[in-house]
Amino acid sequence: MIKLKNNLGLTLLELLISAVISVIIVGSALSVYLAQHKHMIIQDQISDMQQNIRAGMQELATKIRMAGYNVPDGVQSIRASNTNPDSIEIIFDTEVIDDVELNQAMANPSADLICDGDLTPLQVGDWLFIYDVALQTGEFFTVSGLQIGSGRISHSSMPFARSYPDGSPVRKLIREKYYVDRADTLHPKLMVIALGQAPQIYSDNITNLQFRYVLSSGAVVDVPPLATMIREVIIDLTARADRADNDSFNRYRTRDLQTRVKVRNLGIN
């Protein structure tokens, strides 16, 4: 009688070879996955970085175009600070109120303003600007009380530096300052601060902001002598990724964006 042997098992060597092949396959798959995952993270950060820099540039360009709109003579509509990163302060009229002016001279710097014109768009807490046409000077103040029917505006929390004469216009001007806050070195930000308000973050991960000013003479300067001499503003903005990347030369991936903005309301007289 013949006995047949059935050798269906695997030898130890075959098991070791199979294990090595499995490790190689799993390692390759994991390497591909990690590379793709890192690429996706980088692309997301690049997308966020581009969105931040474009939003910041659009805001700056829009507000700089408005600088000087309906602002009285003698009021500096653009104030430049060459501080690396630079900052800029912009003033323009909102046209929330129109043709509002004093119909009688102030008795003293703390006196209420008695006005002609429509005060219904105003409310307590608003910031306004009063202007002396003859002296070409004025000042901002907050509204502490309103009597719309009698055209009366109170400013008891903020007395003026002087009394204003009959006919002095009152306007709701916007004054905003843009600058880069580097207090958090890991997350610098483009900030905006409006008159009487707390600073607000406009764009995250903005590392640098530079302004140059093209004057009516054609000269390009870092700080203009007068806002009325400005014809164009050159803006350079730098953004970086939210996280460090060891494959990047400077640890962080960055993007630079430049635009030139023609001012519409300066030097038009």
Secondary structure, DSSP 8 states (H G I E B T S, - for coil): --------S--HHHHHHHHHHHHHHHHHHHHHHHHHHHHHHHHHHHHHHHHHHHHHHHHHHHHHHHTTTT--TT--SEEEE-SSS-EEEEEEE--SS-S-EESS--SSTTS-EEEES--TT--TT-EEEEEETTTTEEEEEE--EEETTTTEEE-TTS--SS---TT-BEE-EEEEEEEEE-SSTTS-EEEEEETTS--EEEEESEEEEEEEEEETTS-EESS-S-GGGEEEEEEEEEEE-SS--TTSTTSS-EEEEEEEEE-SSSS--
